[in-house]
């Protein structure tokens, strides 16, 4: 005889009072607070982490700032989109180790990314922006950081640099010397 779903769940709970607590703790969608995020990142490599995504987009400035976007998935997939003033234009994909990807995602948790303001603006004009986002399960946040903003925390700037370093973005945007050459070519085209 088959029991309806809710009756089966009730029977399961009656037999094992810890069943619901165990399944709730294992769920990638039920995050009580940020303190459980690190445990979730490392203990649930198949469900919760698989849904985690980090992005970093660097925008134009009054000058020749590299314009590109990075998307990093918890399984180590990286998508680079080069737009302007970069060594490599277009879309490139690569992989980093899943451990490096999870460590990067832990940096978001350590700095309490979900508690940051949505925008940091002000300061001198003509600077570029860095737009980061972080998705962990159903939680999602985007932060627009105008790099001249006097109000942005240093930890946000450090996080943006850490994202670049983790994926070795220099392989696509080039060194400052490479970009100087690119500027000259793009200026005359």
Residue pairs with C-beta under 8 A, 6 or more apart in sequence:
3 11
12 19
13 19
13 20
24 30
26 44
26 47
27 48
28 40
28 44
28 47
28 48
28 49
28 51
28 136
28 137
29 137
29 138
31 37
31 40
31 136
31 137
31 139
34 109
34 112
34 114
37 106
37 109
37 136
38 106
38 109
40 48
40 49
40 136
40 137
41 48
41 49
41 52
41 74
41 102
41 105
41 106
41 109
41 136
42 102
45 98
45 102
48 136
48 137
49 74
49 75
49 98
49 102
49 105
50 74
50 75
51 74
51 135
51 136
51 137
52 73
52 74
52 101
52 102
52 105
52 134
52 135
52 136
52 137
53 71
53 72
53 73
53 74
53 133
53 134
53 135
54 70
54 71
54 72
54 101
54 104
54 105
54 108
54 132
54 133
54 134
54 135
54 163
55 69
55 70
55 71
55 72
55 131
55 132
55 133
56 69
56 70
56 130
56 131
56 132
56 160
56 163
56 164
57 68
57 69
57 70
57 130
57 131
57 132
58 65
58 66
58 67
58 68
58 69
58 128
58 129
58 130
59 65
59 67
59 128
59 129
59 130
59 131
60 67
60 84
60 128
61 126
61 127
61 128
62 125
62 126
63 126
64 85
64 179
64 182
64 183
64 186
65 85
65 128
66 84
66 85
66 86
66 173
66 174
66 179
67 82
67 83
67 84
67 85
67 86
67 128
68 80
68 81
68 82
68 83
68 86
68 169
68 172
68 173
69 80
69 81
69 83
70 78
70 79
70 80
70 81
70 163
70 164
70 167
70 169
71 78
71 79
71 81
72 78
72 96
72 101
72 104
72 163
72 166
72 167
73 101
74 98
74 101
74 102
74 105
75 98
75 101
76 95
76 96
76 97
76 98
76 100
76 101
77 93
77 95
78 93
78 94
78 95
78 96
78 167
79 91
79 92
79 93
80 88
80 91
80 92
80 93
80 94
80 167
80 169
80 172
81 90
81 91
82 88
82 89
82 90
82 91
82 92
82 172
82 173
83 89
84 186
85 179
85 182
85 183
85 186
86 172
86 173
86 174
86 179
86 182
87 172
87 173
87 174
87 178
87 179
87 182
88 171
88 172
88 173
88 174
92 172
94 167
96 166
96 167
100 166
101 166
103 166
104 162
104 163
104 166
105 134
105 136
107 159
107 162
108 134
108 136
108 159
111 153
111 155
111 156
111 159
113 132
113 134
113 141
113 143
113 159
114 134
114 139
114 141
116 141
116 143
116 153
116 156
117 143
117 151
118 141
118 142
118 143
118 144
119 143
119 144
119 145
119 146
120 143
120 144
120 145
120 146
120 149
120 151
120 152
120 156
121 144
121 146
121 149
121 151
122 146
122 148
122 149
122 150
122 151
123 146
123 148
123 149
123 150
124 148
125 148
127 146
127 147
127 148
128 147
129 144
129 145
129 146
129 147
130 145
130 147
130 157
130 160
131 142
131 143
131 144
131 145
132 142
132 143
132 145
132 156
132 159
132 160
132 163
133 140
133 141
133 142
133 143
134 140
134 141
143 156
145 152
145 156
145 157
145 160
146 152
147 157
163 169
164 170
173 179
174 182
